[in-house]
Amino acid sequence: MTAKQKRFCDEYLIDTNATQAAIRAGYSEKTAKQVGSRLLTYVDVKTYIEEHAAAIQNKAVADAEEVMRYLTSVVRGESESEIVVVEATGDGTSAARNVKKKPDEKDQLKAAELLGKRYGLFSDKVNISGAVPVMFTDDLGE
């Protein structure tokens, strides 16, 4: 793959617009649409885009471990969020400011509930496993 094609791939990953990616990569505006479409058919270009798109998605999307760590930090009161507080400044005016706050009991309870569901702590069902013999009896009296 040429340096220009690699630049096209990197630009394409930004907005998935082949025409604009071709222009930003340095191809002519007149032929950008055709060049972009043609480049997307190249195996090495497709492979590069697929690999890097997967890497971008893996970085952007929270995995299960990250979600569990966050919920645990909320349950323990270790996380913080920002809220807007409006305060009177006098003469009938007020001003808003951001204040950091720890999770309240409602937030902690919800996080604990979600963690409990994940680990099956609140299940009313009883799971029984094993072999059960099946016996057929003749009740016709014969």
Contacts in CASP RR format, 6 or more apart in sequence:
PFRMAT RR
TARGET T0000
AUTHOR 0000-0000-0000
METHOD contacts of the structure
MODEL  1
MTAKQKRFCDEYLIDTNATQAAIRAGYSEKTAKQVGSRLLTYVDVKTYIE
EHAAAIQNKAVADAEEVMRYLTSVVRGESESEIVVVEATGDGTSAARNVK
KKPDEKDQLKAAELLGKRYGLFSDKVNISGAVPVMFTDDLGE
1 9 0 8 1.000
1 42 0 8 1.000
1 44 0 8 1.000
1 45 0 8 1.000
1 48 0 8 1.000
4 25 0 8 1.000
4 26 0 8 1.000
4 27 0 8 1.000
5 25 0 8 1.000
5 39 0 8 1.000
5 42 0 8 1.000
5 44 0 8 1.000
5 45 0 8 1.000
6 48 0 8 1.000
7 24 0 8 1.000
7 25 0 8 1.000
7 26 0 8 1.000
8 21 0 8 1.000
8 22 0 8 1.000
8 25 0 8 1.000
8 27 0 8 1.000
8 36 0 8 1.000
8 39 0 8 1.000
8 45 0 8 1.000
9 21 0 8 1.000
9 45 0 8 1.000
9 48 0 8 1.000
9 49 0 8 1.000
9 52 0 8 1.000
10 52 0 8 1.000
11 20 0 8 1.000
11 21 0 8 1.000
11 22 0 8 1.000
11 24 0 8 1.000
11 25 0 8 1.000
12 18 0 8 1.000
12 21 0 8 1.000
12 40 0 8 1.000
12 49 0 8 1.000
13 49 0 8 1.000
13 52 0 8 1.000
13 53 0 8 1.000
13 56 0 8 1.000
14 21 0 8 1.000
15 21 0 8 1.000
18 33 0 8 1.000
18 36 0 8 1.000
18 37 0 8 1.000
18 39 0 8 1.000
18 40 0 8 1.000
19 32 0 8 1.000
19 33 0 8 1.000
19 36 0 8 1.000
20 32 0 8 1.000
21 36 0 8 1.000
22 31 0 8 1.000
22 32 0 8 1.000
22 33 0 8 1.000
22 35 0 8 1.000
22 36 0 8 1.000
22 39 0 8 1.000
23 29 0 8 1.000
23 32 0 8 1.000
27 35 0 8 1.000
27 36 0 8 1.000
28 35 0 8 1.000
39 45 0 8 1.000
40 46 0 8 1.000
40 49 0 8 1.000
62 70 0 8 1.000
68 115 0 8 1.000
68 118 0 8 1.000
70 79 0 8 1.000
71 111 0 8 1.000
71 114 0 8 1.000
71 115 0 8 1.000
72 111 0 8 1.000
72 115 0 8 1.000
73 79 0 8 1.000
74 103 0 8 1.000
74 107 0 8 1.000
74 108 0 8 1.000
74 111 0 8 1.000
75 108 0 8 1.000
75 111 0 8 1.000
75 112 0 8 1.000
75 115 0 8 1.000
77 102 0 8 1.000
77 103 0 8 1.000
77 108 0 8 1.000
79 102 0 8 1.000
79 103 0 8 1.000
80 100 0 8 1.000
80 101 0 8 1.000
80 102 0 8 1.000
81 100 0 8 1.000
81 101 0 8 1.000
81 103 0 8 1.000
82 98 0 8 1.000
82 99 0 8 1.000
82 100 0 8 1.000
82 101 0 8 1.000
83 98 0 8 1.000
83 99 0 8 1.000
83 101 0 8 1.000
84 96 0 8 1.000
84 97 0 8 1.000
84 98 0 8 1.000
84 99 0 8 1.000
85 96 0 8 1.000
85 97 0 8 1.000
85 98 0 8 1.000
85 99 0 8 1.000
86 94 0 8 1.000
86 95 0 8 1.000
86 96 0 8 1.000
87 94 0 8 1.000
87 95 0 8 1.000
87 96 0 8 1.000
87 97 0 8 1.000
88 94 0 8 1.000
89 95 0 8 1.000
103 111 0 8 1.000
113 122 0 8 1.000
116 122 0 8 1.000
END
